[in-house]
Amino acid sequence: MPTTARVPSVPPPGDADDLRERARGALLGLAVGDALGAPAENMKPSEIRRRWGRITGYVAEHPAGTDDTEYAIFSGLLLARHGSALTVAHVETAWHQWIADLDEGPFRGAGFSERGTLENLRRGLAAPISAQHRHAWSDGLAMRAAPFGVFAAGRPREAARLVAIDGSVSHDGEGIYGGQAVAAGVAAAMAGARVDAVVAAALAAIPDDCWTSRSLRRAVAVADRGERAVRSAVVIGGYPWTDLAPEAVGLAFGAYAAARGDFAAAVLTAVNMGRDADTTAAVAGALSGATCGASAIPLDWSGAIGPARGSCLPSMRGHHVLDIAELLTPDSEEGEA
């Protein structure tokens, strides 16, 4: 169980306008980070430098969010519908109605954890058995965790509780912990917590002795030495898969801490470290976007984000992350449900 000995002090959330600005920043920041990082996914920093030098903006001709953004929209819609009453049955039903029982897009459900989950659901397996596949430790929950922090602004424990319910269909162990750390961190940032309090909230939501906690602590401890030190502290050298939740979450929080919450610096640090760059930049973007608000995101970056294309989840086509932000803020009827 998470420790209760060091629960951080998180300020109360601001007024509705402040929360809306931070909510827009968190979810737009996620989508921007996803789009910025997508071309560098699975690359080493040396490969990034050879191809682009240092990435300082979009390098794709038509930047767009990937499965990270579309699954975050999926979880945001589910949370807007059920709020704190969310159950595993609600999540499992949504996976069937919106994904498993429909034709998939060109990315066929996206990452390994999602594909393993879909295969199990289609075989008739239910949660938590549906999460028993080889990639239950992936960052697939962490990439869609930000909406829970937006919804539970100032309540990191509630954000962590809800994201674990969502994740029980697709993840287990470190995969759940990665999602809880991100959701709790975003919840603290939504209330205007300082960077160190955001990190503390994330750590308080997960067991002290788990791999995700150790990775996150190592990354933050060397953050002032820059991205090379952060990467060296957490990356599993020689391991072929880049979607490890402990690694991705450590890199994202390391980038956030290195930038002291600054949006552009946090996202670009994550992008230029490579590995699962779309996810690490999406998480760093959600954390720093919640910290700084939507106005801190460069206009040429935010302006490129349109409605989801449905390239991974056809049922999410046409939904915009800013619409999800509105649904999850307090003055929205859906967000209060």
N, C-alpha and C positions, 0 to 999 in steps of 0.2 A: 504493500500500500504506500501511497505518497507520504512523505514525512509531514508532520504537523508542527515540528519544532521551529521552523524558520519561515512561517507564512509571511510574505512581504506586505508592507503597507501600501495599499493601492488607493489613490484618492477617489472620491465619489465622482461619477460621470458629470460632465458639464451639462449645459442646457441643450435643448433639442437641436438648435442650429450648430452647436459645437459637435454634437454626436453625429449629425448628418454629414458635416464636413469630414470628420474622421472616418466615418463609414465609407464615404465615397473614396477617400484616400486609400483605405485598406483594400477595397475590392478593385478599384481602378489600378492601384499599385500592384496588386497581384497580376492582373492581366498585362500590364505594361512589362513587368519583370519577366513574365512568361514569354511574351513576344520578343523581348530583347535577348533572352537567353536561348531561345529555341535553336538558332543556327549553330550555337556553340555546344549543344548537348553532346555528351559522350566524348568531348575533345579534351586534350591536355592543354595547359597554358601555352606550352611551346608551339603546339599546332595552331592555336588561336593567333599567336603572334606572327607566325609565318604567313597566315592567310590574311589577317586584317590589321596587323599591328596590335594596338590596344583598342578593343571595342569601346566606343564612346557614345554610341547611338545605334539606331537600327541598321543592320547590315543586310536584311532581307528586303527585296523589292516591294513586297506586299506584306508587311508585318501583321501578325494576327496571333491570338492566343491559341494554345494547343489543348490537349486533353486536360491540363491543369486548370485552365479557365473554365472549360465546359463542365468538369466535375464539380468545381466550386459553385457554379451556377446551379447545378443539380442539387447539391446539398443546401444551398441557400433557399431554393424554392421549397424543398422539403421542410426546412426549418421554419420558413415563413408560414407554411400551412399548419404545422403542429406546435411550434414553439416549445416551451418547456415540458409539454406533455408528450414529446416525441418518444416513441417506443421502437424496439427492434422490429416488431411486426410492421410498423409504418415504413421503416427503412427497407425492409425486405420486399414489401409490396411495391414500393417505388422503383426498386431495381428491376423488378419484373415488368411493371407497366411502362417505364420510361426507357429501359435498356434491353433487358434479357429477352423479352417477348417480342421485340421489334427487330427489324433488320438493322445491323450495325453499319456505321459509316466506314469510310475507307481505312481508318486506323484500327478497325475491328476491336473496339473497346479499349484501345490504348495499351497501357502498361501491363507487365506480367501479372501483377496482383489483380488487376481488373479482369484480365482474360481468364485467370484461374477461377476467380469468383463467378464469372458468367458461366463458365463450363460447369461448375458445381451446381449453380442455381438451375441451369437447364436440365441437369440430371435429376432434379427434384430434391436436392439437399437444401436444408434450411440452416439459418444461423444458429449457433456459431460454426457448425460443420462446414458451411459454405466458405469459411475463411481458412480451411485447412488445405492449403496448397503451398508450393515451394517458395512463394514470394510474399508470405503474410507479414514479413518484416519490412516491406518496401515503404517508400515515401508517398505512396498513393493516397493515404489518409492525410498526411501532412499537407499535401498540395491542395486539398479541399477543406482544410480546417478553419481558414480565416473567417468564413461566415458565422461560425459559432462564437468566435471572439467578438465579432461585431454585435451579434444578438445579445450576448451576455456582457455588455460593456461594463467594466468595473467589477465583474464577478468571475475571476479566473477559474474558481472551482466549478462553477456551473458550466462554463464553457468547456472545461475538461470532461465533465460528466456527460454532457450532451454529445460531444464529438466521439466519445468512446461508444456510445449507443450507435451512432452512425457507422463507426468503424467495425463493429462486431460482425457485420455481414461480410466484410472483405479482408480484415486484418486481425492480427493477434500479436501479443507480446510487444516487441520493439516497434512494430508498425502502429500499434495503438498509442504507445508512449510518444512517438514522434508527433502524431496528431494532437495529443493532449498538450504537449509543450507549445506547439504553435498556437492552438486555440487559446490557451491561458495567456500566452504572451500578447496576443492581439487584444484580448479582453483588458489587460492592464494598460496597454498603449492607448486603447480607446478612451480610457479615463484620464489620459494625460500623464501617466506615470513616466518617470525618468527611465533612461535606458537601463540602468542597473536594476531598477525595480521591475522592469519588463522581463529581464533575464531571470531575476529571482522568482517571479511569478511562474515562469515556464518551468523552472527547476522544482518548485514546490508542488507542481501538479503531477510529477512522475517519481518513481522510486529512486532513492539516492544511489543505489547500487546497480541500476540498469545501464546498459551500453549507451543509450541515448543521453542519459544524464552525464556520464563520464565524457562523452564526445563533446557535448555542449560546453561543459566546464572547461575542457582543454582548449577549445576554440576561443572562448571568451578571454581566457587567461593570457593568450598571446595576441589578442586582437590589435593591441597598440603597436605591434611589430609588423602589421600589414598582411596582405592576402597570402603571400608565400608561406608565412609562419602558420597562418590559420589552416591552410591546405595541408601542410606537413603534419599538423597536429591531429588531424582526423581522418585523412584519406587512407584507405586500405590499399597500399601499393600492390599492383599485380592482380588485384581482384577484378574480374571482367565486367561485373554488373555495377552500374553507377547509381542504382535506385535504392540503395540501403538507407533506411530512415535515419539511423544514428549518424551516418556520414552526412547526408543531405541537410538534416536539421542542424547539425553542428556547423556546417559551412554557412548556412543561412544566418544563424545567430552570430557567428563570428564576423560575417560581413556587416551585419547590423551594428554590432558593437564597435567594430573598427571604424565605421562611419559616424559613430555617436548619434545614430538615428537619422542622419541626413539622407534624404531619399535617393538622389542621384548617385551619391557615393556608395551607398549600401548596395543598390541594385547592380551597379557596374562592377563593384568588387566581386559580387557573387557570379556575375556573367563571366568575368575574366579568369575565374578559378576553374572553369570548365566542369568536368564530371556531369552530373545531372543538372546542367546549367539553367534549363527552363524552370525546374522546380525550385532550386535554391534561390534563383532570382525572384521567382514568384513569392516565396515565403519572405525573403528580405524585403520585397516590395510591399507586402501586406503589413509587416511590422512597422516599417518606416513610414508607409502611407497613413497608418493609424496614428503614428506619433506626430507627424507633421501636417496631415490633412491633404486634401486633394489639390489645394492651391500650390503645394510644394512640388508637384509633378510637372516637369517641363511640358509646355503646351504642345510642342511638336511630337512628344511621346504620347501624351494622353489623347491628342486629336486623332491619332492613327487607330485607336481602339474603337471598333464598331461592334454591332451585335454579333453574337457567336455564329460561326459558319456551319456548325453541326458536322464538322469533318470527322469528329470522333463519336459524338452522341447526336444523331439527327434530331432527337426530340428537344434538344436545347437550342436548335437553330432559331435565330431571331431574338433571343434573350440577350439583354445587355447587362453587364455587371453593375452599372449605375442603377438600373431598375431594381436589382437585388438589394443594393444598398438602401434604397428607399423602402423596400418591403421590410427590412430588418431594423429600421430606426423607430424610436418610440412613438412618434405621432402617426405612424402608419397602422391602419386597422389590422393588417395581417401580422405586423411585427408584434402587436400587443396580444395576439391570440395565445 
